Amino acid sequence: MADWTADEMMTVAAARQLRDGVACFVGIGLPSTAANLARATHAPNLVLIYESGCLGAKPDRLPLSIGDGILADTADAVVSVPEVFNYWLQPGRIDVGFLGAAQLDRYGNINTTVVGGDYDAPKVRLPGAGGAPEIAASCGEVVVIVRQNPRTFTERVDFVTSVGYGSGPGERERLGLRGEGPRLVITDLGVLEPDPVTCELTLTRLHPGVTPEQARAATAWDLAVAERLTTGEPPTARELAVLRALEATKHGGRGEPRRPPA
């Protein structure tokens, strides 16, 4: 038995993708947990940007929402929401967008709007777009963190909230989208990357203990698997300790994410 959970492995794997010193537009939930883990471990100079206008936020606990006061209290600057989008995001000044998804298809298109039925009468109405469409369109690259199962990894999303690669090669260019699109999709089973020719998401790395068959069974389309499929490194004791301290702050505990063990 591993001494970590699938969610912990996913979060650690996502955090490892964030380089020190880059500017990251962070979504609440799993993306925020991973981004704050990165800043508390290997990337202390990671610049966290939240949709509420907080630039360079340095929370010592996980924020409950983009409006959590801890973000403004610890930010380098707080600007208006229009400035975040019009000056920072849309001109391409933000390196990485970190997003979640309710549904994802083989071309990395994201749905966070409605599931089933149509827009006016869906089976489920989700929280909606927020800033995700602009993040997906304009950040230098996008990393998606999402749990992998057939309901989420669907053949076709019920609503395209945020464009990945649209219907395939050339679609982003045709739509005039500035950013390169989803570079990585990190799940509780492994890591997917777009094929350089077809743009279709391809399984390139498994988490320890996961098989390709498990990943295929958790995907509603015929999942492409890289010829040179690798296995990632398990979480270190330090990464787990910091992550668990952060997670403990979700329910009012303070945790100690700034003082990880050596």
VOLUM-38842 format. One record per residue (C-alpha): residue number from 1; x, y, z. Coordinates in steps of 0.02 Angstrom, whole numbers, plus 50000, padded with zeros to 5 digits. Layout:
<pts>
<pt><pos>NUM</pos><u>X</u><v>Y</v><w>Z</w></pt>
...
</pts>
This chain:
<pts>
<pt><pos>1</pos><u>50000</u><v>50000</v><w>50000</w></pt>
<pt><pos>2</pos><u>50064</u><v>50173</v><w>49954</w></pt>
<pt><pos>3</pos><u>50074</u><v>50300</v><w>50093</w></pt>
<pt><pos>4</pos><u>49988</u><v>50432</v><w>49986</w></pt>
<pt><pos>5</pos><u>49819</u><v>50447</v><w>49902</w></pt>
<pt><pos>6</pos><u>49782</u><v>50463</v><w>49716</w></pt>
<pt><pos>7</pos><u>49730</u><v>50644</v><w>49744</w></pt>
<pt><pos>8</pos><u>49893</u><v>50681</v><w>49834</w></pt>
<pt><pos>9</pos><u>49993</u><v>50606</v><w>49692</w></pt>
<pt><pos>10</pos><u>49894</u><v>50709</v><w>49566</w></pt>
<pt><pos>11</pos><u>49919</u><v>50871</v><w>49663</w></pt>
<pt><pos>12</pos><u>50106</u><v>50841</v><w>49686</w></pt>
<pt><pos>13</pos><u>50127</u><v>50798</v><w>49502</w></pt>
<pt><pos>14</pos><u>50037</u><v>50959</v><w>49454</w></pt>
<pt><pos>15</pos><u>50139</u><v>51065</v><w>49575</w></pt>
<pt><pos>16</pos><u>50301</u><v>50998</v><w>49501</w></pt>
<pt><pos>17</pos><u>50255</u><v>51072</v><w>49332</w></pt>
<pt><pos>18</pos><u>50263</u><v>51251</v><w>49396</w></pt>
<pt><pos>19</pos><u>50434</u><v>51330</v><w>49377</w></pt>
<pt><pos>20</pos><u>50505</u><v>51455</v><w>49499</w></pt>
<pt><pos>21</pos><u>50480</u><v>51636</v><w>49447</w></pt>
<pt><pos>22</pos><u>50340</u><v>51612</v><w>49320</w></pt>
<pt><pos>23</pos><u>50173</u><v>51701</v><w>49330</w></pt>
<pt><pos>24</pos><u>50028</u><v>51582</v><w>49356</w></pt>
<pt><pos>25</pos><u>49842</u><v>51621</v><w>49341</w></pt>
<pt><pos>26</pos><u>49763</u><v>51509</v><w>49471</w></pt>
<pt><pos>27</pos><u>49590</u><v>51432</v><w>49478</w></pt>
<pt><pos>28</pos><u>49511</u><v>51390</v><w>49646</w></pt>
<pt><pos>29</pos><u>49506</u><v>51208</v><w>49702</w></pt>
<pt><pos>30</pos><u>49634</u><v>51080</v><w>49644</w></pt>
<pt><pos>31</pos><u>49732</u><v>51209</v><w>49541</w></pt>
<pt><pos>32</pos><u>49750</u><v>51324</v><w>49691</w></pt>
<pt><pos>33</pos><u>49807</u><v>51182</v><w>49803</w></pt>
<pt><pos>34</pos><u>49940</u><v>51128</v><w>49678</w></pt>
<pt><pos>35</pos><u>50000</u><v>51306</v><w>49646</w></pt>
<pt><pos>36</pos><u>50016</u><v>51344</v><w>49831</w></pt>
<pt><pos>37</pos><u>50108</u><v>51180</v><w>49858</w></pt>
<pt><pos>38</pos><u>50232</u><v>51229</v><w>49722</w></pt>
<pt><pos>39</pos><u>50262</u><v>51399</v><w>49801</w></pt>
<pt><pos>40</pos><u>50287</u><v>51320</v><w>49973</w></pt>
<pt><pos>41</pos><u>50415</u><v>51195</v><w>49908</w></pt>
<pt><pos>42</pos><u>50522</u><v>51210</v><w>49751</w></pt>
<pt><pos>43</pos><u>50454</u><v>51373</v><w>49679</w></pt>
<pt><pos>44</pos><u>50457</u><v>51508</v><w>49815</w></pt>
<pt><pos>45</pos><u>50458</u><v>51647</v><w>49684</w></pt>
<pt><pos>46</pos><u>50306</u><v>51582</v><w>49591</w></pt>
<pt><pos>47</pos><u>50190</u><v>51730</v><w>49558</w></pt>
<pt><pos>48</pos><u>50011</u><v>51681</v><w>49597</w></pt>
<pt><pos>49</pos><u>49877</u><v>51783</v><w>49509</w></pt>
<pt><pos>50</pos><u>49694</u><v>51767</v><w>49555</w></pt>
<pt><pos>51</pos><u>49545</u><v>51826</v><w>49456</w></pt>
<pt><pos>52</pos><u>49491</u><v>51946</v><w>49593</w></pt>
<pt><pos>53</pos><u>49639</u><v>52059</v><w>49551</w></pt>
<pt><pos>54</pos><u>49767</u><v>51994</v><w>49674</w></pt>
<pt><pos>55</pos><u>49941</u><v>51992</v><w>49597</w></pt>
<pt><pos>56</pos><u>50081</u><v>51899</v><w>49685</w></pt>
<pt><pos>57</pos><u>49971</u><v>51828</v><w>49823</w></pt>
<pt><pos>58</pos><u>50064</u><v>51732</v><w>49959</w></pt>
<pt><pos>59</pos><u>49930</u><v>51648</v><w>50066</w></pt>
<pt><pos>60</pos><u>49988</u><v>51542</v><w>50212</w></pt>
<pt><pos>61</pos><u>49829</u><v>51439</v><w>50198</w></pt>
<pt><pos>62</pos><u>49719</u><v>51382</v><w>50054</w></pt>
<pt><pos>63</pos><u>49600</u><v>51520</v><w>50000</w></pt>
<pt><pos>64</pos><u>49416</u><v>51477</v><w>50007</w></pt>
<pt><pos>65</pos><u>49377</u><v>51575</v><w>49849</w></pt>
<pt><pos>66</pos><u>49450</u><v>51710</v><w>49737</w></pt>
<pt><pos>67</pos><u>49371</u><v>51835</v><w>49858</w></pt>
<pt><pos>68</pos><u>49458</u><v>51766</v><w>50012</w></pt>
<pt><pos>69</pos><u>49538</u><v>51911</v><w>50106</w></pt>
<pt><pos>70</pos><u>49701</u><v>51814</v><w>50130</w></pt>
<pt><pos>71</pos><u>49739</u><v>51843</v><w>49946</w></pt>
<pt><pos>72</pos><u>49724</u><v>52032</v><w>49954</w></pt>
<pt><pos>73</pos><u>49812</u><v>52039</v><w>50123</w></pt>
<pt><pos>74</pos><u>49967</u><v>51950</v><w>50055</w></pt>
<pt><pos>75</pos><u>49970</u><v>52013</v><w>49874</w></pt>
<pt><pos>76</pos><u>50105</u><v>52123</v><w>49798</w></pt>
<pt><pos>77</pos><u>49964</u><v>52225</v><w>49721</w></pt>
<pt><pos>78</pos><u>49776</u><v>52222</v><w>49707</w></pt>
<pt><pos>79</pos><u>49704</u><v>52289</v><w>49545</w></pt>
<pt><pos>80</pos><u>49532</u><v>52293</v><w>49468</w></pt>
<pt><pos>81</pos><u>49462</u><v>52140</v><w>49381</w></pt>
<pt><pos>82</pos><u>49458</u><v>52230</v><w>49212</w></pt>
<pt><pos>83</pos><u>49643</u><v>52269</v><w>49232</w></pt>
<pt><pos>84</pos><u>49684</u><v>52087</v><w>49270</w></pt>
<pt><pos>85</pos><u>49602</u><v>52034</v><w>49108</w></pt>
<pt><pos>86</pos><u>49633</u><v>52182</v><w>48993</w></pt>
<pt><pos>87</pos><u>49813</u><v>52222</v><w>49042</w></pt>
<pt><pos>88</pos><u>49886</u><v>52062</v><w>49115</w></pt>
<pt><pos>89</pos><u>49796</u><v>51915</v><w>49038</w></pt>
<pt><pos>90</pos><u>49736</u><v>51959</v><w>48864</w></pt>
<pt><pos>91</pos><u>49902</u><v>52033</v><w>48801</w></pt>
<pt><pos>92</pos><u>49992</u><v>51872</v><w>48851</w></pt>
<pt><pos>93</pos><u>50084</u><v>51933</v><w>49006</w></pt>
<pt><pos>94</pos><u>50043</u><v>51777</v><w>49109</w></pt>
<pt><pos>95</pos><u>50147</u><v>51621</v><w>49080</w></pt>
<pt><pos>96</pos><u>50037</u><v>51480</v><w>49143</w></pt>
<pt><pos>97</pos><u>49852</u><v>51455</v><w>49172</w></pt>
<pt><pos>98</pos><u>49804</u><v>51322</v><w>49298</w></pt>
<pt><pos>99</pos><u>49626</u><v>51256</v><w>49272</w></pt>
<pt><pos>100</pos><u>49507</u><v>51121</v><w>49326</w></pt>
<pt><pos>101</pos><u>49365</u><v>51043</v><w>49227</w></pt>
<pt><pos>102</pos><u>49196</u><v>50958</v><w>49247</w></pt>
<pt><pos>103</pos><u>49212</u><v>50880</v><w>49074</w></pt>
<pt><pos>104</pos><u>49360</u><v>50864</v><w>48958</w></pt>
<pt><pos>105</pos><u>49371</u><v>50793</v><w>48782</w></pt>
<pt><pos>106</pos><u>49512</u><v>50720</v><w>48678</w></pt>
<pt><pos>107</pos><u>49563</u><v>50893</v><w>48616</w></pt>
<pt><pos>108</pos><u>49573</u><v>50970</v><w>48787</w></pt>
<pt><pos>109</pos><u>49411</u><v>51070</v><w>48774</w></pt>
<pt><pos>110</pos><u>49338</u><v>51106</v><w>48946</w></pt>
<pt><pos>111</pos><u>49159</u><v>51112</v><w>49006</w></pt>
<pt><pos>112</pos><u>49115</u><v>51197</v><w>49170</w></pt>
<pt><pos>113</pos><u>48944</u><v>51262</v><w>49116</w></pt>
<pt><pos>114</pos><u>48807</u><v>51131</v><w>49092</w></pt>
<pt><pos>115</pos><u>48793</u><v>50941</v><w>49082</w></pt>
<pt><pos>116</pos><u>48652</u><v>50853</v><w>48989</w></pt>
<pt><pos>117</pos><u>48505</u><v>50929</v><w>48898</w></pt>
<pt><pos>118</pos><u>48537</u><v>51101</v><w>48826</w></pt>
<pt><pos>119</pos><u>48595</u><v>51266</v><w>48897</w></pt>
<pt><pos>120</pos><u>48421</u><v>51326</v><w>48946</w></pt>
<pt><pos>121</pos><u>48366</u><v>51160</v><w>49021</w></pt>
<pt><pos>122</pos><u>48519</u><v>51059</v><w>49071</w></pt>
<pt><pos>123</pos><u>48523</u><v>50906</v><w>49181</w></pt>
<pt><pos>124</pos><u>48653</u><v>50992</v><w>49289</w></pt>
<pt><pos>125</pos><u>48701</u><v>51175</v><w>49289</w></pt>
<pt><pos>126</pos><u>48882</u><v>51199</v><w>49342</w></pt>
<pt><pos>127</pos><u>48965</u><v>51352</v><w>49420</w></pt>
<pt><pos>128</pos><u>49003</u><v>51423</v><w>49248</w></pt>
<pt><pos>129</pos><u>49147</u><v>51500</v><w>49155</w></pt>
<pt><pos>130</pos><u>49218</u><v>51634</v><w>49268</w></pt>
<pt><pos>131</pos><u>49384</u><v>51684</v><w>49194</w></pt>
<pt><pos>132</pos><u>49425</u><v>51511</v><w>49125</w></pt>
<pt><pos>133</pos><u>49389</u><v>51548</v><w>48941</w></pt>
<pt><pos>134</pos><u>49508</u><v>51696</v><w>48943</w></pt>
<pt><pos>135</pos><u>49640</u><v>51597</v><w>49038</w></pt>
<pt><pos>136</pos><u>49628</u><v>51455</v><w>48912</w></pt>
<pt><pos>137</pos><u>49637</u><v>51578</v><w>48767</w></pt>
<pt><pos>138</pos><u>49776</u><v>51694</v><w>48821</w></pt>
<pt><pos>139</pos><u>49897</u><v>51618</v><w>48946</w></pt>
<pt><pos>140</pos><u>50061</u><v>51560</v><w>48871</w></pt>
<pt><pos>141</pos><u>50013</u><v>51382</v><w>48911</w></pt>
<pt><pos>142</pos><u>49879</u><v>51292</v><w>49011</w></pt>
<pt><pos>143</pos><u>49892</u><v>51151</v><w>49138</w></pt>
<pt><pos>144</pos><u>49730</u><v>51060</v><w>49180</w></pt>
<pt><pos>145</pos><u>49712</u><v>50961</v><w>49341</w></pt>
<pt><pos>146</pos><u>49561</u><v>50845</v><w>49349</w></pt>
<pt><pos>147</pos><u>49511</u><v>50673</v><w>49413</w></pt>
<pt><pos>148</pos><u>49499</u><v>50546</v><w>49273</w></pt>
<pt><pos>149</pos><u>49340</u><v>50446</v><w>49247</w></pt>
<pt><pos>150</pos><u>49223</u><v>50414</v><w>49099</w></pt>
<pt><pos>151</pos><u>49099</u><v>50548</v><w>49155</w></pt>
<pt><pos>152</pos><u>49235</u><v>50680</v><w>49154</w></pt>
<pt><pos>153</pos><u>49343</u><v>50616</v><w>49010</w></pt>
<pt><pos>154</pos><u>49200</u><v>50616</v><w>48887</w></pt>
<pt><pos>155</pos><u>49199</u><v>50586</v><w>48699</w></pt>
<pt><pos>156</pos><u>49126</u><v>50759</v><w>48674</w></pt>
<pt><pos>157</pos><u>49096</u><v>50895</v><w>48804</w></pt>
<pt><pos>158</pos><u>48915</u><v>50949</v><w>48823</w></pt>
<pt><pos>159</pos><u>48967</u><v>51132</v><w>48815</w></pt>
<pt><pos>160</pos><u>49133</u><v>51210</v><w>48765</w></pt>
<pt><pos>161</pos><u>49168</u><v>51332</v><w>48905</w></pt>
<pt><pos>162</pos><u>49355</u><v>51347</v><w>48874</w></pt>
<pt><pos>163</pos><u>49436</u><v>51301</v><w>48709</w></pt>
<pt><pos>164</pos><u>49581</u><v>51179</v><w>48709</w></pt>
<pt><pos>165</pos><u>49622</u><v>51130</v><w>48531</w></pt>
<pt><pos>166</pos><u>49443</u><v>51143</v><w>48467</w></pt>
<pt><pos>167</pos><u>49416</u><v>51009</v><w>48336</w></pt>
<pt><pos>168</pos><u>49600</u><v>50980</v><w>48305</w></pt>
<pt><pos>169</pos><u>49755</u><v>51056</v><w>48222</w></pt>
<pt><pos>170</pos><u>49742</u><v>51237</v><w>48169</w></pt>
<pt><pos>171</pos><u>49584</u><v>51275</v><w>48267</w></pt>
<pt><pos>172</pos><u>49665</u><v>51389</v><w>48395</w></pt>
<pt><pos>173</pos><u>49749</u><v>51488</v><w>48258</w></pt>
<pt><pos>174</pos><u>49585</u><v>51502</v><w>48162</w></pt>
<pt><pos>175</pos><u>49499</u><v>51570</v><w>48317</w></pt>
<pt><pos>176</pos><u>49639</u><v>51694</v><w>48348</w></pt>
<pt><pos>177</pos><u>49685</u><v>51626</v><w>48519</w></pt>
<pt><pos>178</pos><u>49850</u><v>51695</v><w>48584</w></pt>
<pt><pos>179</pos><u>49908</u><v>51555</v><w>48700</w></pt>
<pt><pos>180</pos><u>49976</u><v>51385</v><w>48652</w></pt>
<pt><pos>181</pos><u>49835</u><v>51291</v><w>48738</w></pt>
<pt><pos>182</pos><u>49837</u><v>51144</v><w>48859</w></pt>
<pt><pos>183</pos><u>50016</u><v>51082</v><w>48876</w></pt>
<pt><pos>184</pos><u>49976</u><v>50953</v><w>49010</w></pt>
<pt><pos>185</pos><u>49824</u><v>50869</v><w>49084</w></pt>
<pt><pos>186</pos><u>49866</u><v>50796</v><w>49254</w></pt>
<pt><pos>187</pos><u>49746</u><v>50670</v><w>49330</w></pt>
<pt><pos>188</pos><u>49740</u><v>50550</v><w>49476</w></pt>
<pt><pos>189</pos><u>49804</u><v>50415</v><w>49357</w></pt>
<pt><pos>190</pos><u>49938</u><v>50500</v><w>49255</w></pt>
<pt><pos>191</pos><u>49987</u><v>50639</v><w>49136</w></pt>
<pt><pos>192</pos><u>49923</u><v>50673</v><w>48960</w></pt>
<pt><pos>193</pos><u>50002</u><v>50785</v><w>48829</w></pt>
<pt><pos>194</pos><u>49938</u><v>50841</v><w>48659</w></pt>
<pt><pos>195</pos><u>50008</u><v>50748</v><w>48510</w></pt>
<pt><pos>196</pos><u>50116</u><v>50872</v><w>48412</w></pt>
<pt><pos>197</pos><u>50029</u><v>50827</v><w>48249</w></pt>
<pt><pos>198</pos><u>49849</u><v>50783</v><w>48291</w></pt>
<pt><pos>199</pos><u>49832</u><v>50886</v><w>48453</w></pt>
<pt><pos>200</pos><u>49742</u><v>50735</v><w>48530</w></pt>
<pt><pos>201</pos><u>49779</u><v>50707</v><w>48714</w></pt>
<pt><pos>202</pos><u>49897</u><v>50561</v><w>48735</w></pt>
<pt><pos>203</pos><u>49943</u><v>50469</v><w>48894</w></pt>
<pt><pos>204</pos><u>50130</u><v>50495</v><w>48916</w></pt>
<pt><pos>205</pos><u>50157</u><v>50459</v><w>49101</w></pt>
<pt><pos>206</pos><u>50076</u><v>50351</v><w>49232</w></pt>
<pt><pos>207</pos><u>50078</u><v>50378</v><w>49419</w></pt>
<pt><pos>208</pos><u>50160</u><v>50239</v><w>49521</w></pt>
<pt><pos>209</pos><u>50052</u><v>50085</v><w>49532</w></pt>
<pt><pos>210</pos><u>49934</u><v>50133</v><w>49389</w></pt>
<pt><pos>211</pos><u>49919</u><v>50031</v><w>49229</w></pt>
<pt><pos>212</pos><u>49876</u><v>50088</v><w>49052</w></pt>
<pt><pos>213</pos><u>49720</u><v>49980</v><w>49061</w></pt>
<pt><pos>214</pos><u>49658</u><v>50080</v><w>49211</w></pt>
<pt><pos>215</pos><u>49684</u><v>50243</v><w>49117</w></pt>
<pt><pos>216</pos><u>49593</u><v>50176</v><w>48963</w></pt>
<pt><pos>217</pos><u>49448</u><v>50114</v><w>49068</w></pt>
<pt><pos>218</pos><u>49432</u><v>50287</v><w>49146</w></pt>
<pt><pos>219</pos><u>49417</u><v>50372</v><w>48975</w></pt>
<pt><pos>220</pos><u>49260</u><v>50377</v><w>48867</w></pt>
<pt><pos>221</pos><u>49359</u><v>50388</v><w>48705</w></pt>
<pt><pos>222</pos><u>49493</u><v>50271</v><w>48636</w></pt>
<pt><pos>223</pos><u>49637</u><v>50343</v><w>48734</w></pt>
<pt><pos>224</pos><u>49802</u><v>50359</v><w>48640</w></pt>
<pt><pos>225</pos><u>49952</u><v>50294</v><w>48736</w></pt>
<pt><pos>226</pos><u>50131</u><v>50348</v><w>48701</w></pt>
<pt><pos>227</pos><u>50252</u><v>50215</v><w>48640</w></pt>
<pt><pos>228</pos><u>50376</u><v>50270</v><w>48772</w></pt>
<pt><pos>229</pos><u>50258</u><v>50275</v><w>48920</w></pt>
<pt><pos>230</pos><u>50348</u><v>50322</v><w>49080</w></pt>
<pt><pos>231</pos><u>50306</u><v>50314</v><w>49266</w></pt>
<pt><pos>232</pos><u>50322</u><v>50469</v><w>49374</w></pt>
<pt><pos>233</pos><u>50412</u><v>50483</v><w>49540</w></pt>
<pt><pos>234</pos><u>50308</u><v>50460</v><w>49697</w></pt>
<pt><pos>235</pos><u>50283</u><v>50607</v><w>49816</w></pt>
<pt><pos>236</pos><u>50427</u><v>50644</v><w>49932</w></pt>
<pt><pos>237</pos><u>50404</u><v>50652</v><w>50120</w></pt>
<pt><pos>238</pos><u>50427</u><v>50840</v><w>50112</w></pt>
<pt><pos>239</pos><u>50298</u><v>50864</v><w>49975</w></pt>
<pt><pos>240</pos><u>50171</u><v>50760</v><w>50070</w></pt>
<pt><pos>241</pos><u>50203</u><v>50851</v><w>50233</w></pt>
<pt><pos>242</pos><u>50179</u><v>51023</v><w>50154</w></pt>
<pt><pos>243</pos><u>50027</u><v>50967</v><w>50056</w></pt>
<pt><pos>244</pos><u>49943</u><v>50893</v><w>50209</w></pt>
<pt><pos>245</pos><u>49979</u><v>51051</v><w>50308</w></pt>
<pt><pos>246</pos><u>49896</u><v>51153</v><w>50171</w></pt>
<pt><pos>247</pos><u>49747</u><v>51035</v><w>50162</w></pt>
<pt><pos>248</pos><u>49724</u><v>51052</v><w>50350</w></pt>
<pt><pos>249</pos><u>49692</u><v>51239</v><w>50327</w></pt>
<pt><pos>250</pos><u>49534</u><v>51207</v><w>50225</w></pt>
<pt><pos>251</pos><u>49430</u><v>51188</v><w>50382</w></pt>
<pt><pos>252</pos><u>49500</u><v>51329</v><w>50486</w></pt>
<pt><pos>253</pos><u>49664</u><v>51249</v><w>50540</w></pt>
<pt><pos>254</pos><u>49820</u><v>51349</v><w>50509</w></pt>
<pt><pos>255</pos><u>49940</u><v>51212</v><w>50457</w></pt>
<pt><pos>256</pos><u>50124</u><v>51253</v><w>50434</w></pt>
<pt><pos>257</pos><u>50154</u><v>51258</v><w>50245</w></pt>
<pt><pos>258</pos><u>50297</u><v>51381</v><w>50263</w></pt>
<pt><pos>259</pos><u>50399</u><v>51268</v><w>50377</w></pt>
<pt><pos>260</pos><u>50416</u><v>51101</v><w>50289</w></pt>
<pt><pos>261</pos><u>50534</u><v>50968</v><w>50358</w></pt>
<pt><pos>262</pos><u>50709</u><v>50966</v><w>50287</w></pt>
</pts>
